[in-house]
Each structure stands twice: as structure tokens, then as C-alpha cells.
Amino acid sequence: MNQAEVIEDTALDKITIGPPAHPSFDDSIVGIDGPLEVMPAVNLLISLGRPRSLPKFASGVMHQSGFAINDTAFYYPTDGLEFGEGLYPGVLIHDPLDQIYARPPVFERLAARFFREVINVATRRRDPTIQQPWWPEFVATVGQIERRVAAQA
């Protein structure tokens, strides 16, 4: 694994999130793409952005506490203390091949943008996900994250 580097604040803004360009062979609600420099973040959104992971993903962002699944993870700076690694220089975004750091407000801006697009696409296409018992709480959590992001701007 490469040594993680802190990416430029604008790098995560290059990630595109929208309705899938092609029919999905998995249960992904949105399509995601981005340049190589932010591929760990793209892979994070793909892995953690599936319906079964959305509630824990949003909760981790809301509570600024890391979350991992299938060797893909994000960890906030203080999570490094729990691992005996000291404070991380930003949110560690990790996939099986690489890792990067992003400033917490920048990571949260990306997460809020991603969650909002998931909500919009799922609602427009009447995805069965919106009928899940956890969906209202997920939508409320996203609203809280969006308010925090707006306050940081």
C-alpha cells in the first residue's frame, strides 16, 4: 500500500455522482467516477454506498467516527488514536490498493453530496430502498450532515 498523502481540497470535488450511466449489476443507486488521484474515495463511495451500508456510513460521518466494510474504510483523525497510530492528518480514506487523507470538512462535503444524490435518485426512480425501515432516519441524518457542512462553508 502506498504512503497516504493529504489531497488538495478541490480534488474530491472532481468526483462525479449521479444516476447510473448503465444498468447496475449490483444494488448501487448512483453512478460514481473520478480521476485516479481520488480513486480511494471513489471506491469508498462504491463500496459503502450500497443500500445495506448507507445507514452506518451516514452515522459514521454524522458522529465523525470511522466505518469499514470489505477492506474499504474511512477513519476520522481521532480514530488513529484508537489504533495506536496517533492523530491522522485528516480523514483517512482507504481501499485495498491505496489510501489518501482529506480534511474533515472536505470529506463531509463529499459525503453530503453523495448522500443527497442517493436520496434524490432513489426517490425519483421509486427505488425499493426508500421503503426500508431505516430510510427516514437516514434522510434525517443526511439533513444534519448537510447543515453541518453548510455551517463550515
C-alpha positions in Angstrom: 0.0 0.0 0.0 1.3 3.5 -0.9 2.0 6.1 1.8 -1.1 8.2 2.2 -1.0 11.8 1.2 -3.2 14.7 2.1 -5.0 15.6 -1.1 -5.9 19.1 -2.3 -9.3 20.3 -1.0 -10.7 20.6 -4.6 -9.6 17.1 -5.5 -12.7 15.4 -4.1 -14.9 17.9 -6.0 -13.8 16.2 -9.2 -15.8 13.1 -8.3 -19.0 12.8 -10.3 -22.1 11.4 -8.7 -25.3 10.9 -10.5 -27.8 8.5 -11.8 -26.1 5.3 -13.1 -25.0 5.6 -16.7 -25.7 1.9 -17.3 -27.9 -0.6 -15.6 -26.3 -1.7 -12.4 -25.4 -5.4 -11.8 -25.3 -4.8 -8.1 -27.6 -2.8 -5.9 -25.9 0.6 -6.3 -28.3 3.5 -6.5 -25.9 6.1 -8.1 -23.0 6.0 -10.5 -19.7 7.4 -9.3 -16.5 8.2 -11.2 -13.4 10.3 -10.7 -9.8 10.8 -11.6 -7.1 8.4 -10.4 -5.8 10.7 -7.7 -9.1 10.2 -5.8 -9.7 6.6 -6.6 -9.7 5.5 -2.9 -12.6 7.9 -2.4 -14.4 6.7 -5.5 -14.0 3.1 -4.3 -15.2 4.1 -0.8 -18.4 5.5 -2.2 -19.0 2.5 -4.4 -18.4 0.0 -1.5 -20.1 1.9 1.3 -22.8 3.4 -0.9 -24.9 0.3 -1.3 -28.2 0.3 0.5 -27.2 -2.1 3.2 -24.3 0.1 4.2 -25.9 3.6 3.9 -27.2 3.9 7.5 -23.8 3.0 9.1 -21.9 5.1 6.5 -24.1 8.2 7.3 -24.0 7.6 11.0 -20.2 7.4 10.9 -20.0 10.7 9.1 -22.5 12.3 11.4 -20.7 11.2 14.6 -17.2 11.6 13.0 -16.3 8.1 13.6 -14.9 5.7 11.1 -16.6 2.8 9.3 -15.2 -0.1 7.3 -16.6 -2.8 5.1 -14.8 -5.2 2.7 -11.3 -3.6 3.1 -12.7 -0.2 2.3 -12.9 2.4 5.1 -12.8 5.9 6.3 -11.4 7.0 9.6 -11.5 10.4 11.3 -8.3 11.9 12.7 -9.1 10.8 16.3 -9.7 7.2 15.2 -5.9 6.9 14.7 -5.6 7.2 18.5 -7.7 4.1 18.9 -5.4 2.2 16.6 -2.3 3.5 18.5 -1.2 5.5 15.4 -1.7 9.0 16.8 -3.9 11.6 15.2 -4.3 11.3 11.5 -3.6 14.4 9.4 -7.2 14.2 8.1 -9.9 11.7 7.3 -8.1 8.6 6.1 -9.9 7.2 3.1 -8.7 3.6 2.5 -9.3 1.0 -0.2 -7.4 -2.3 -0.7 -4.9 -0.6 -3.1 -4.3 2.9 -1.9 -5.2 5.5 0.7 -5.5 9.3 0.9 -6.2 11.8 3.6 -8.8 14.6 3.2 -9.6 17.5 5.6 -12.7 16.5 7.6 -14.9 19.4 6.2 -13.9 18.4 2.6 -14.7 14.7 3.2 -18.0 15.6 4.8 -18.9 17.9 1.8 -18.3 14.9 -0.5 -20.3 12.6 1.8 -23.2 15.1 1.9 -23.2 15.5 -1.8 -23.2 11.7 -2.3 -26.0 11.1 0.3 -28.1 13.8 -1.3 -27.8 12.3 -4.7 -28.6 8.8 -3.4 -31.8 10.3 -1.8 -32.7 12.2 -5.0 -32.1 9.3 -7.4 -33.8 6.7 -5.1 -36.8 8.9 -4.7 -37.2 9.8 -8.4 -37.0 6.2 -9.5 -39.0 4.9 -6.6 -36.2 2.5 -5.6 -37.3 -0.1 -3.1 -34.7 1.2 -0.7 -37.0 4.1 0.2 -39.4 1.6 1.8 -36.7 0.3 4.2 -37.4 0.9 7.9 -34.1 2.8 8.3 -34.7 5.2 5.4 -36.4 8.1 7.3 -33.6 8.1 9.9 -31.0 8.0 7.1 -32.7 11.0 5.4 -32.8 12.9 8.7 -29.1 12.1 9.4 -28.2 13.4 5.9 -30.0 16.6 6.7 -27.9 17.0 9.9 -24.7 16.4 7.9 -25.8 18.9 5.3 -26.4 21.6 8.0 -23.0 20.9 9.5 -21.4 21.2 6.1 -23.2 24.5 5.3 -22.1 25.9 8.7 -18.5 25.0 7.9 -18.6 26.8 4.5 
